[in-house]
Amino acid sequence: MFKPRDRSVSTALSVEASNATHLGRILSPKLAAHPGESGFITLGDAHDAFAARIVLAQKAERTLDI
């Protein structure tokens, strides 16, 4: 089994820290409407999927969870 070495520890932002970002404020009501759930949107076109990743990375204020 592959075990990465010298890997830094990572953690997700707290809810409070996430809600302090622009994207967090936009998504907060949607997340509150569906507690305990997660969601995703599939994009059938590779160019659209790449463009969406670029836009989300540009809008990120604190971290990129990739």
MOSULVEN-V669843 format. One record per run of one state. SS is the DSSP state (helix for helix, strand for strand, loop for the rest). FROM is the first residue (numbers start at 0). LEN is the number of residues. If there is no record, write none. Layout:
<<SS	FROM	LEN> <SS	FROM	LEN>>
This chain:
<<loop	0	14> <helix	14	5> <loop	19	2> <helix	21	11> <loop	32	13> <helix	45	14> <loop	59	7>>
